[in-house]
Structure formats: structure tokens, C-alpha cells
Amino acid sequence: MGYVEELRKIVGHRPLILVGAVTIIIDDENRILLQKRKTTSYGMWGIPGGLMELGESAEDTAKREVFEETGLTVGKLNLIDIFSGEGSYIKVPNGDEFYAVTVAYYTNEFSGEFNMDESESLDFSFISIEELPENIVKSHKKIIERFLSIYNG
């Protein structure tokens, strides 16, 4: 059982502040890896990532989540920005509420073979920056927009 699950046993559904990390992975054709989500925001496209466990750095969280969700190992991470505030409120279907502090990274260093975690994902696809789908998780769309404003690839 993870940190968040243990914490929820104590506080129930009350709002919490939780730290997470996401990673934009770019391939050699400047396409972004997107994940079609199965859990939160079902059927929407998003960026691989998740919540921090006790003792992890933000970088550790980003690398662990990418590996767990995709089977890929990422190399050097580059900071995009940290996203937080009123717009980061999330209420999941089971009633849990939290405000996310999301550390967003990008990398073009990755290796391994896709091994999709079917409990969290419906699909993965590298998608051209010019052809990004409309149905991207709102908070992830903001992260992608910030990334595109700084990326020189």
C-alpha cells in the first residue's frame, strides 16, 4: 500500500496537498508520448506521471511513474515548470479531493520496450506536436503549452 492510500485511511476524502510529477517524452521525430487514460479522466489523453511516495525526489517520482506506466526508462530530465494553485484542484470518482503540486519535466532520452499498465492506460502513442488531439486533460494541456513555449527541438 502506498503513502496516499495510507494517508486516506486517516483523513478520508478531505482535500489534501499532494506532489506529483509528469514527463513529456519526445522521440526522434519531435513527437510527444501521450497516454490515453483509464482511471482519472477516462479516455482523455495525458502525460505519463503520478504522485510522489515518501522519500522520493520529484525526479525519482517522474522516472518511476514513466517506468510503471509505460515500461520505458528515461534518462536526463529537464524541468519545464512547477504547476500549482487553485486550478490544480482534483476530485476523483471515489470522492477523494486534492490540490496537486505538479513538477513537469521533458526528456528525449529513453530506452526500453512499451509495457503498458492496463490498469491505468488504454493506449500510448507518439503524436506530432502539430496534430495533438483535442481531448487532452486540461491540466496537461497547460503543461504541454508551457513546454512548447520553451522547447527548441
C-alpha positions in Angstrom: 0.0 0.0 0.0 1.4 3.4 -1.0 1.7 6.6 1.0 -1.5 8.2 -0.4 -3.6 5.1 0.4 -2.3 5.0 3.9 -3.0 8.8 4.4 -6.5 8.4 3.0 -7.3 5.8 5.7 -6.6 8.5 8.3 -8.2 11.6 6.6 -10.9 10.1 4.4 -11.9 12.2 1.4 -10.8 15.6 2.8 -8.8 17.8 0.5 -5.0 17.2 0.7 -2.0 18.8 -1.0 -0.2 16.1 -3.0 3.0 16.4 -5.0 3.3 14.6 -8.3 5.5 14.6 -11.4 4.8 14.2 -15.1 7.3 13.7 -18.0 6.9 14.7 -21.6 8.9 12.2 -23.7 9.9 13.4 -27.1 11.0 10.9 -29.8 13.5 11.5 -32.7 10.6 12.8 -34.9 9.7 15.5 -32.3 6.5 13.7 -31.3 5.2 13.7 -27.8 4.3 10.5 -26.0 0.7 10.7 -24.8 -1.2 8.2 -22.6 -4.9 7.5 -23.1 -6.1 7.3 -19.5 -8.1 4.6 -18.0 -8.5 5.9 -14.4 -8.9 9.6 -13.8 -10.3 11.4 -16.9 -11.2 8.2 -18.7 -10.5 8.2 -22.4 -8.7 11.5 -22.3 -5.0 11.9 -23.4 -2.4 12.9 -20.8 1.2 12.8 -19.9 2.7 9.8 -18.0 3.1 10.6 -14.3 1.7 10.3 -10.9 2.0 11.0 -7.2 5.2 11.1 -5.1 5.9 8.4 -2.5 7.6 9.0 0.8 11.3 9.6 0.5 11.3 10.2 -3.3 12.6 13.2 -5.1 10.5 14.7 -7.8 12.9 13.3 -10.4 12.6 9.8 -8.8 8.8 10.1 -9.0 8.8 11.1 -12.6 11.2 8.2 -13.6 9.3 5.6 -11.5 5.9 6.6 -12.9 7.1 6.6 -16.5 8.5 3.1 -16.0 5.4 1.8 -14.2 3.0 3.1 -16.8 5.0 2.6 -20.0 7.9 0.2 -19.3 10.3 2.9 -20.6 13.3 4.1 -18.7 14.0 7.8 -19.0 17.4 9.5 -18.8 18.2 13.1 -18.1 15.1 15.2 -17.1 14.7 18.8 -17.9 12.5 21.0 -15.8 9.5 22.6 -17.6 7.9 24.3 -14.6 6.0 23.6 -11.4 2.2 23.9 -11.6 0.0 24.5 -8.5 -2.7 26.7 -7.2 -6.5 27.0 -7.3 -6.7 25.4 -10.8 -4.9 22.3 -9.6 -8.0 21.0 -7.6 -8.9 17.4 -8.4 -11.8 15.3 -7.2 -11.6 11.7 -8.3 -14.6 9.4 -8.8 -14.3 7.8 -5.3 -14.7 11.3 -3.7 -11.1 11.9 -2.8 -10.1 15.5 -3.1 -6.7 17.1 -3.5 -4.7 20.0 -4.8 -1.8 18.8 -7.0 1.6 20.4 -7.0 2.9 19.0 -10.3 6.6 19.1 -11.3 6.7 18.8 -15.0 9.8 17.5 -17.0 10.7 16.7 -20.5 13.3 14.4 -22.0 14.3 12.9 -25.3 16.4 10.2 -23.5 14.5 7.0 -23.1 15.0 3.3 -23.7 13.1 0.0 -23.3 10.1 -1.5 -24.8 6.5 -0.5 -24.2 4.8 -2.5 -21.5 1.5 -0.7 -20.8 0.0 -0.9 -17.4 -3.6 -1.9 -18.5 -5.0 -0.9 -15.1 -4.1 2.8 -15.8 -3.9 3.1 -19.6 -6.0 2.4 -22.7 -3.3 3.3 -25.1 0.0 5.1 -25.7 1.0 7.0 -28.8 3.8 9.3 -30.0 1.8 12.2 -31.5 3.1 15.1 -33.6 3.1 18.4 -31.9 1.1 19.8 -34.9 -1.5 17.0 -34.5 -2.2 16.9 -30.8 -5.7 15.7 -30.0 -8.4 18.0 -28.6 -9.3 15.7 -25.7 -6.2 16.3 -23.6 -6.6 16.5 -19.8 -7.0 20.3 -19.1 -4.0 20.5 -16.7 -1.8 18.5 -19.0 -2.7 20.8 -21.9 -1.4 23.7 -19.9 1.8 21.8 -19.2 2.2 20.9 -22.9 1.6 24.6 -23.9 4.3 25.7 -21.4 6.7 23.0 -22.8 6.1 24.2 -26.4 6.9 27.8 -25.4 10.4 26.7 -24.2 11.3 23.8 -26.4 13.7 24.3 -29.3 13.6 20.8 -30.8 
